[in-house]
């Protein structure tokens, strides 16, 4: 038996399809690394929870675990919540050696996968509008971490320049600004004939559906512009390859998370008060509730007790959802 087990740590969702998609990616990683036993778990809303996955590996005799966050960028979940769960488990089970990997991050494999998703959407829409008359909007999850948010903007530029679009803009599904609806209302004014909206997400769920719904709202108000909804990343083969790379990095000692721009370690402009905040999880109250369970309301736009986001009242940000959510 190989001495290392693999643990894929996800956020979790009430959307059953999102959970199934995450599990499909974890199984894809298992197929790519058959020499290791692979389990998975979630922070909230879905089962198994992370502790259950670790229990499964321990029951099978594994005392060394390579844990990777099933997330594109390192914000609060990857920097605080998952490490807190892993550290607690390791403390409660002496003899366990859990080594934590970095997020997927800016990776050319993922950029290629994203490019293919966008290309599929354009092909299906037709070639009656040129690339130079097309504007690309890349939509990220949105976080209270400016480093994670800035990475989405970099993805936008790489896709915009790489695919040759006339223009590119970045928006977010929650927490930060600009959100999808106000962002699209502004880019419409630039006069492009087609706008491609691409959710830079691994899996479906409430936030992806929000992106598509708000795109539909703006499209209905501007019939003169063609709106194209591109599919998210999901289990693209290059995504699975990137996950394998993250596990291999831990084994090879090249597991380097970017801490130079981390708001918990350095004084990032506007977030100086968050330097040195404790590393702790804020998901215990929704751990394992399960998909479709309405016993506990949980919004993706608050922060589970994290330090308050300083721009929560931005006119293009989360405050707009109070008006918009009643329209979709």
Residue pairs with C-beta under 8 A, 6 or more apart in sequence:
1 37
1 61
2 35
2 36
2 37
3 62
3 63
3 64
4 36
4 62
4 64
4 65
4 66
4 251
5 36
5 37
5 38
5 39
5 57
5 60
5 62
5 64
5 65
5 66
6 29
6 30
6 33
6 36
6 37
6 38
6 39
6 65
6 66
6 67
6 68
6 247
7 38
7 39
7 40
7 41
7 50
7 53
7 54
7 57
7 65
7 66
7 67
7 68
7 98
8 25
8 26
8 29
8 38
8 39
8 40
8 41
8 53
8 67
8 68
8 70
8 243
9 40
9 41
9 42
9 43
9 50
9 53
9 67
9 68
9 69
9 70
9 82
9 85
9 86
10 22
10 26
10 40
10 41
10 42
10 43
10 46
10 70
10 71
11 42
11 43
11 44
11 70
11 71
11 77
12 19
12 42
12 43
12 44
12 45
12 46
13 19
13 22
13 45
13 46
13 203
13 205
13 206
13 291
14 45
14 46
14 205
14 206
14 291
14 292
14 293
15 204
15 205
15 206
15 209
15 291
16 291
16 292
17 204
17 205
18 203
18 204
18 205
19 42
19 46
19 291
21 202
21 203
21 204
21 234
21 235
22 40
22 42
22 46
22 70
22 202
22 203
23 40
24 235
25 70
25 202
25 203
25 234
25 235
25 239
25 240
25 243
26 38
26 39
26 40
26 70
27 38
28 235
28 240
28 243
29 38
29 240
29 243
29 244
29 247
30 36
30 38
32 240
32 241
32 243
32 244
33 244
33 247
36 66
36 247
37 57
37 60
37 62
39 48
39 53
39 54
39 56
39 57
40 48
40 53
40 70
41 48
41 49
41 50
41 51
41 52
41 53
41 54
42 48
42 49
42 50
42 288
43 49
43 50
43 77
43 81
43 82
43 85
43 281
43 283
43 287
44 283
44 286
44 287
44 288
44 289
44 298
45 286
45 288
45 289
45 290
45 291
45 293
45 298
46 288
46 290
46 291
47 288
47 290
48 56
48 288
49 287
49 288
50 82
50 85
50 86
50 89
51 85
51 89
52 288
54 65
54 86
54 89
54 96
54 98
57 65
58 93
58 96
63 95
63 96
63 97
64 96
64 97
64 98
64 99
65 96
65 97
65 98
65 99
66 99
66 101
66 247
66 250
66 251
67 82
67 86
67 98
67 99
67 100
67 101
68 100
68 101
68 102
68 243
68 246
68 247
68 250
69 77
69 78
69 82
69 100
69 101
69 102
69 103
70 202
70 243
71 77
71 78
71 103
71 104
71 202
72 103
72 104
72 105
72 110
72 140
72 141
72 151
72 200
72 201
72 202
73 103
73 104
73 105
73 140
73 141
73 143
73 147
73 148
73 151
73 152
74 102
74 103
74 105
74 145
74 147
74 148
74 257
74 258
74 262
75 143
75 144
75 145
75 147
75 148
76 143
76 144
76 145
76 303
76 304
76 306
78 103
79 145
79 262
79 264
79 279
80 264
80 279
80 280
80 281
80 282
80 306
81 281
81 282
81 283
81 304
82 100
82 281
83 100
83 279
84 279
84 280
84 281
85 281
86 98
86 100
87 98
87 279
89 96
89 98
90 96
90 97
90 98
99 250
99 255
100 250
100 255
101 246
101 247
101 249
101 250
101 255
102 246
102 249
102 255
102 256
102 257
102 258
103 246
103 257
104 110
104 239
104 242
104 243
104 246
105 151
105 258
106 151
106 154
106 155
106 158
107 242
107 245
109 238
109 239
109 241
109 242
109 245
110 233
110 238
110 239
110 242
111 155
111 158
111 159
111 162
112 238
113 233
113 236
113 237
113 238
113 239
114 155
114 159
114 198
114 200
114 233
115 159
115 162
115 163
116 236
116 238
117 198
117 230
117 231
117 232
117 233
117 236
118 136
118 159
118 163
118 196
118 198
118 230
119 163
120 230
120 231
121 196
121 198
121 228
121 229
121 230
121 231
122 134
122 196
122 228
125 194
125 226
125 228
129 193
129 194
129 226
131 163
131 164
131 165
131 166
132 164
132 165
132 166
133 166
133 192
133 193
133 194
134 165
134 166
134 192
134 193
134 194
134 195
134 196
135 165
135 166
135 167
135 168
135 169
135 187
135 190
135 192
135 194
135 195
135 196
136 156
136 159
136 160
136 163
136 165
136 167
136 168
136 169
136 195
136 196
136 198
137 168
137 169
137 170
137 171
137 180
137 183
137 184
137 187
137 195
137 196
137 197
137 198
138 152
138 155
138 156
138 159
138 168
138 169
138 170
138 171
138 198
138 200
139 152
139 170
139 171
139 172
139 173
139 180
139 197
139 198
139 199
139 200
139 201
139 211
140 148
140 149
140 151
140 152
140 155
140 170
140 171
140 172
140 173
140 200
141 172
141 173
141 174
141 175
141 201
141 207
142 149
142 172
142 173
142 174
142 175
142 176
142 179
143 149
143 175
143 176
144 175
144 176
144 303
144 306
144 307
144 309
145 263
146 261
146 263
146 268
146 269
146 270
146 271
147 258
147 261
147 262
147 263
147 268
149 172
149 176
150 261
152 170
152 172
152 200
153 170
155 200
156 168
156 169
156 170
157 168
159 165
159 168
159 198
160 167
160 168
161 168
165 196
166 192
167 187
167 190
167 192
169 183
169 187
170 183
171 178
171 179
171 180
171 183
171 184
172 178
172 179
172 180
173 179
173 180
173 199
173 207
173 208
173 210
173 211
173 300
174 207
174 210
174 300
174 301
174 318
174 321
175 300
175 301
175 303
175 309
175 317
175 318
176 309
176 311
176 314
176 317
176 318
177 311
177 314
177 316
177 317
177 318
178 186
178 316
178 317
179 214
179 316
179 317
179 318
179 320
179 321
179 324
180 197
180 210
180 211
180 214
180 215
181 214
181 217
181 218
181 320
181 324
182 315
182 316
182 320
183 316
184 195
184 197
184 214
184 215
184 218
185 218
187 195
188 195
188 218
188 222
188 225
192 225
193 225
193 226
194 225
194 226
194 227
194 228
195 225
195 226
195 227
195 228
196 228
196 230
197 211
197 212
197 215
197 227
197 228
197 229
197 230
198 230
198 232
199 207
199 208
199 211
199 212
199 230
199 232
200 232
200 233
201 207
201 208
201 232
201 233
202 232
202 233
202 234
202 239
203 232
203 234
204 232
204 234
206 300
207 300
208 232
210 328
212 229
213 328
214 324
214 328
215 227
215 229
216 227
216 328
217 324
217 327
217 328
218 227
219 225
219 227
233 239
246 255
249 255
249 256
259 265
259 266
260 266
261 268
262 268
263 271
263 274
263 275
264 274
264 275
264 276
264 277
264 279
265 275
265 276
266 275
267 275
268 274
270 310
270 311
271 310
273 307
274 307
277 307
282 303
282 304
282 305
282 306
283 304
285 296
286 296
286 298
289 295
289 296
301 318
301 321
303 309
311 317
312 318
312 319
313 319
